Each structure stands twice: as C-alpha cells, then as structure tokens.
Amino acid sequence: MLEMKRFEHQDSPSFFLKSATWESYIRLIQEANDYRQELQVEVFVGGYVRRVNGRCQLFNETLKTFICGNIVVRYDEIISVSLIGCDADV
C-alpha cells in the first residue's frame, strides 16, 4: 500500500542520517525479518511523503539502500521506519 502527501511549501527538504541512525534501521530490519514482521517506511521522494508497508531486505549497505515492498529506499529519503502494529518508531 502506498500513501502519499504533497508538500507544497517546502523548497528542498533535507533529511540527513547519522550513521547511528542508519545502524538502528539495519537492526530494526533484521529484527523484523527474524520475527517475520512487516515494517512501515515513510520516505520523502519527488515532493511527496510516501508510506510503504512490507517486508524489508537490506539491498546495498555501502549505498545505504534497502528494499521494502518491492521499492528501493535510499537512506537520504527516509523520514521514519517503524514496525507495523507497534508504537516503536526509529
């Protein structure tokens, strides 16, 4: 499921992740896979905030990308990553 929201008044958003944040995303993806849970990833792409739900796999750790619900997600597009059905948010 893809949910979108348009940001009309924002010229150029910048989401910068610290390496500790990226590491926490990797841990969350691995834990979700261990327990067969899905994640909800909120990203900012093309002027829209999109929510992608699904199973995630690390795609390329060097490029800091992973696949969630058949969509490649780059680290600089991520707003948040959370387990579906949990209040924990990274």
N, C-alpha and C positions, 0 to 999 in steps of 0.2 A: 504494500500500500504506500502510495506516495502522496504526501500532503504538502502543499505549497502556500507561502505567504509572501507577498511582494513588499519590498522595502522601497518606498517612493522617495523618501527624503534623505537617503544616505548615499553620498557620493562614492566613497570607496571604503568599505569595511576592511578592517584588518584584524585577523584572528591569528595571534602568534602563540604557539605552544612551546612551553618549556619541555626539555627532554624528560623531566619527571612526569609531566602530564602525558606525554606520548607513551612512556613506560606503563603508566596506570591504565591507558587504553589497551595496551597489549595484554596486561594481566586480566583485565575485565573480559576481553575477547576469549582468552584461553580458559578462564573460569566458566564462562557461558558455554563454551564448547564442551568442557568436561561434564557439565550438568545438563547438557542438551537444551539450553535456554536460548531464546532469541533476544536480540538487542534492538533498541531504537536509537538510531543515529540522526542527529539534527545537524544539517550542513547548510552553508550559505554558498550557493552557486548561481551565477548569472543574474544576480539581483534578487534572488528568491531564497527564502528559507525553506528547506525541504526536510521532511521526516521520512526516513527509510527504516522499515522493520524487517528483520530477518536474521538468519544465521550469518555470522561473520567469520571470515578467514583472513589471516594475515597474507597480503599479496606480495609486498616487497618492503622489507624492513629498512633497507637503505634509502629508498624513495619515500618511506613513511606512508605507505598506502595499504589499504585493506579492502576486501570485497564484502559488501553487506547487501543481501537480497539481490544479487547479480549486478550491483552498481559499484564501481571502483570509487573509493573515497580517499581523498588526499588529506594529509594532516592539516594543511592550511585552510581547509574548507570546514573543518569540524567546529561545531558550536558546543555540542554535548553528546555523550554516549551514556546510555542507561539500559539496565535490564528491564525487559517488559514485565510489568506486574510488580515491580519493586520501586521503592522510593529512593533508592541509592542512585545518585547521579554523579558522573565524573565530569 
